[in-house]
Amino acid sequence: MDTAIDNVFPPREPKPKWLRVKLPTGKNYTELRGLVDKYKLNTICTSGSCPNMGECWGEGTATFMILGNICTRSCGFCGVKTGRPETVDWDEPEKVARSIKIMNIKHAVITSVDRDDLKDMGSIIWAETVKAIRRMNPNTTLETLIPDFQGNTRNLDRIIEVAPEVVSHNMETVKRLTREVRIQAKYEKSLEVLRYLKEQGIKRTKSGIMLGLGETEEEVIQVLHDLADAKVDIVTIGQYLQPSKKHLPVKEYITPEQFAKYEQIGKELGFRHVESGALVRSSYHAEKHIH
């Protein structure tokens, strides 16, 4: 079995030095780590082994995933399990709000698996979670990193009505690779979602892409132009890293110089914030994006 897999995915080249991560340190990080372990709090920062956990927690930012940990979609880049999700936990909004209070989080990022199995695609729990956080943590600002809800405006309206400071939806990759990388998602639909959010009055919209999946420079620049046309405010650009041998292989490690070039192009296109670097993830520097 291993041999068959190795034939599909050639041996991985060693990661370049700019992808080495420092171990998280600092008083804030140590205190939060203790609270997370003590109360068994579910942050994607820990479950996803995020390279920026120490830095984000030091700034009072953390990311929470709702609606379970089994996704109805099978994207080729994502480490989240695919299958039949568990039933919705209607106590989850209160649990997340309590976690944020215990951790004394200043800026929370909420994300979720895709729930195409639900009639509302999870949008009701999404809205209830934002309301619960607002009730229990009135000074905490929020970013909601949402799925596409299959482009259903009724579901998107539930997010718009609770007015998070930032609403983000990731393009993930360039147009040509979308079918291979995201499988059940469509490039144009994601752009339509971002455009709709802005048209309906969301103050800050945001999107992110991963590089190293075989895209060209021209294709990345085209995504940036498409996002600018959709009036997106914030863009994140990071390096794709293969979660396991079953996932899409890394075709290329993008250099820091190339990331800097994309950042400059993004700024010239007028984005309010551009985070571009090998270790950048969707919620990197999220606390700065509300301004």
C-alpha positions as a printed Julia matrix, in Angstrom:
291×3 Matrix{Float64}:
   0.0    0.0     0.0
   2.75   2.44    0.95
   4.54   1.7    -2.3
   1.44   2.55   -4.32
   1.05   5.83   -2.48
   4.72   6.67   -2.94
   4.31   6.17   -6.7
   1.48   8.7    -6.73
   3.25  11.17   -4.45
   7.03  11.33   -5.01
   9.25  11.69   -1.92
   8.75  15.07   -0.3
  11.59  17.51   -0.69
  12.8   18.89    2.63
  11.03  22.03    3.81
  13.05  25.23    3.28
  14.46  27.06    6.28
  11.89  29.88    6.07
   9.18  27.36    7.03
  10.79  26.51   10.36
   8.56  27.51   13.24
   9.69  28.77   16.63
   8.06  27.06   19.59
   5.35  29.28   21.1
   6.4   31.1    24.26
   5.33  34.05   26.42
   3.21  34.62   29.5
  -0.07  35.01   27.61
   0.51  31.82   25.62
   1.43  29.79   28.72
  -1.66  30.99   30.61
  -4.01  30.31   27.68
  -2.51  26.88   27.04
  -3.16  26.02   30.68
  -6.8   27.14   30.43
  -7.36  25.25   27.16
  -6.01  22.04   28.71
  -7.82  22.5    32.04
 -11.27  23.19   30.57
 -10.76  21.02   27.44
 -11.58  23.99   25.2
 -11.8   23.28   21.48
  -9.69  25.74   19.47
  -8.58  25.06   15.94
  -5.3   26.72   16.94
  -4.4   23.61   18.95
  -6.21  20.92   16.93
  -4.77  22.28   13.68
  -1.27  22.78   15.15
  -1.17  26.31   13.76
   2.36  27.72   13.37
   1.22  31.15   14.59
  -0.54  30.01   17.76
   1.95  31.61   20.15
   1.87  34.95   18.34
  -1.93  35.06   18.01
  -2.6   34.01   21.6
  -0.1   36.61   22.71
  -2.3   39.21   20.99
  -5.47  37.82   22.59
  -6.75  36.18   19.38
  -7.98  32.6    18.97
  -9.92  30.58   16.38
 -12.85  28.26   17.19
 -14.45  25.7    14.88
 -18.18  25.05   15.19
 -20.64  22.45   13.84
 -18.45  19.46   14.65
 -15.22  18.16   13.16
 -16.56  16.07   10.24
 -17.1   17.85    6.92
 -19.53  16.97    4.13
 -16.94  18.0     1.53
 -13.66  16.32    0.61
 -11.28  19.11   -0.39
  -7.88  17.84   -1.48
  -5.93  20.25    0.73
  -7.8   20.01    4.03
  -6.94  17.89    7.06
 -10.51  17.85    8.44
 -12.24  14.45    8.27
 -14.9   13.87    5.59
 -18.05  11.86    6.2
 -21.47  11.97    7.81
 -21.38  14.7    10.47
 -22.83  14.27   13.94
 -26.13  15.87   14.94
 -26.03  19.59   15.68
 -25.17  20.51   19.26
 -27.58  23.36   20.06
 -25.6   24.15   23.23
 -22.52  24.89   21.13
 -23.05  28.68   20.85
 -23.0   28.97   24.67
 -19.98  26.64   24.94
 -17.96  28.73   22.46
 -18.99  31.98   24.15
 -17.94  30.54   27.53
 -14.56  29.43   26.12
 -13.93  32.95   24.84
 -14.82  34.36   28.26
 -12.56  31.89   30.12
  -9.66  32.64   27.75
 -10.36  36.39   27.9
 -10.13  36.61   24.11
 -10.14  40.13   22.64
 -10.71  39.06   19.04
 -12.26  35.7    18.12
 -12.29  34.02   14.72
 -15.11  31.52   14.21
 -14.98  28.96   11.41
 -16.79  25.7    10.63
 -16.9   22.57    8.56
 -19.29  22.54    5.58
 -22.72  21.19    6.55
 -24.38  20.48    3.21
 -26.39  17.8     5.07
 -28.45  20.46    6.87
 -31.32  22.38    5.29
 -29.9   25.68    6.58
 -26.3   24.46    6.01
 -25.5   25.39    9.59
 -26.31  29.09    9.2
 -28.7   29.16   12.19
 -26.04  27.82   14.57
 -23.61  30.32   13.03
 -25.92  33.24   13.84
 -26.73  31.91   17.33
 -22.99  31.54   18.07
 -22.31  35.17   17.17
 -25.26  36.29   19.34
 -24.09  34.18   22.3
 -20.54  35.56   22.05
 -21.88  39.12   21.91
 -24.03  38.52   25.02
 -21.26  36.99   27.1
 -18.32  38.98   25.71
 -19.6   42.42   24.66
 -16.07  43.79   24.15
 -14.8   40.91   21.98
 -14.61  41.66   18.26
 -15.45  38.92   15.77
 -14.44  37.49   12.43
 -16.58  34.76   10.87
 -14.74  32.58    8.34
 -17.76  31.06    6.61
 -18.36  28.3     4.04
 -20.1   29.23    0.79
 -23.53  27.97    2.03
 -23.86  26.9    -1.64
 -24.39  30.58   -2.45
 -27.82  30.54   -0.76
 -28.57  34.19    0.08
 -31.06  33.31    2.82
 -28.27  31.54    4.72
 -25.79  34.35    4.02
 -28.36  36.88    5.27
 -28.33  35.19    8.7
 -24.61  36.04    8.97
 -25.14  39.57    7.65
 -27.93  40.23   10.19
 -25.65  39.53   13.2
 -23.0   41.87   11.7
 -19.58  40.44   12.63
 -16.78  43.02   12.32
 -15.18  40.9     9.56
 -16.74  38.22    7.33
 -14.31  36.06    5.42
 -14.69  33.33    2.82
 -11.62  31.75    1.28
 -11.03  31.27   -2.44
  -8.25  28.82   -1.4
  -6.67  28.58   -4.89
  -6.63  29.91   -8.44
  -9.51  29.38  -10.87
  -7.87  26.58  -12.9
  -7.14  24.45   -9.82
 -10.44  25.0    -7.97
 -12.1   21.77   -9.15
  -9.07  19.67   -8.16
  -8.38  21.44   -4.85
 -11.9   22.25   -3.6
 -13.87  19.59   -5.53
 -17.45  20.52   -4.5
 -16.87  24.3    -4.6
 -16.93  26.71   -7.54
 -14.61  29.68   -8.08
 -17.33  32.0    -9.4
 -19.72  31.06   -6.58
 -17.12  32.04   -3.96
 -16.62  35.39   -5.7
 -20.4   35.89   -5.77
 -20.57  35.2    -2.0
 -17.87  37.82   -1.31
 -19.53  40.31   -3.64
 -22.95  39.76   -2.0
 -21.55  40.25    1.52
 -20.12  43.63    0.53
 -23.24  44.71   -1.35
 -25.37  43.92    1.72
 -23.31  46.2     3.93
 -20.63  44.03    5.58
 -17.96  46.55    6.57
 -14.89  44.29    6.15
 -14.75  41.3     3.81
 -11.77  39.02    3.54
 -10.46  36.06    1.55
  -7.39  33.84    1.47
  -5.46  31.64   -0.94
  -2.76  28.98   -0.53
   0.22  28.73   -2.88
   2.39  25.81   -3.92
  -0.3   23.69   -5.59
   0.97  24.26   -9.14
  -0.47  27.7    -9.84
   1.4   30.29  -11.95
   2.23  33.86  -10.95
  -0.22  35.17  -13.57
  -3.03  33.06  -12.08
  -2.35  34.35   -8.55
  -2.4   37.94   -9.8
  -5.72  37.21  -11.55
  -7.24  36.03   -8.24
  -6.09  39.28   -6.63
  -7.73  41.28   -9.44
 -10.96  39.24   -9.08
 -11.02  39.85   -5.31
 -10.4   43.57   -5.81
 -13.29  43.67   -8.32
 -15.49  42.0    -5.64
 -14.55  44.89   -3.3
 -12.82  42.56   -0.81
 -10.91  44.49    1.88
  -8.4   41.97    3.24
  -6.38  39.2     1.57
  -4.22  36.46    3.11
  -1.68  34.5     1.04
   0.2   31.54    2.54
   2.09  28.35    1.68
   0.13  25.12    1.25
   1.51  22.29    3.38
   0.36  18.71    2.8
  -1.57  17.42    5.87
  -0.93  13.74    4.96
   0.13  11.53    2.06
  -3.54  11.19    1.07
  -3.75  14.91    0.37
  -2.58  16.89   -2.65
   1.22  17.08   -2.81
   3.15  20.33   -2.48
   4.31  21.21   -6.0
   6.48  24.15   -4.96
   7.72  26.04   -1.91
   7.16  29.73   -2.62
  10.08  31.99   -1.68
   9.78  34.92    0.74
  10.68  37.23   -2.17
   7.71  35.97   -4.19
   5.36  36.42   -1.22
   6.66  39.99   -0.84
   5.94  40.6    -4.54
   2.32  39.45   -4.13
   1.96  41.67   -1.07
   3.13  44.67   -3.07
   0.75  43.87   -5.95
  -2.11  43.51   -3.44
  -1.36  46.88   -1.91
  -1.24  48.49   -5.35
  -4.68  47.0    -6.07
  -6.02  48.85   -3.04
  -6.65  46.12   -0.44
  -6.84  47.51    3.09
  -4.66  44.68    4.46
  -2.49  42.11    2.66
  -0.88  39.32    4.72
   1.5   37.43    2.46
   4.09  34.94    3.72
   4.89  31.24    3.97
   3.41  30.81    7.46
   0.39  33.1     6.94
  -2.94  31.41    7.69
  -6.49  32.8     7.35
  -6.6   34.21   10.86
  -3.02  35.55   10.97
  -3.0   39.13   12.38
  -6.82  38.88   12.41
  -7.07  41.37   15.28
  -5.63  44.09   12.99
  -8.15  43.49   10.22
 -11.07  45.15   12.0
  -9.42  48.56   11.47
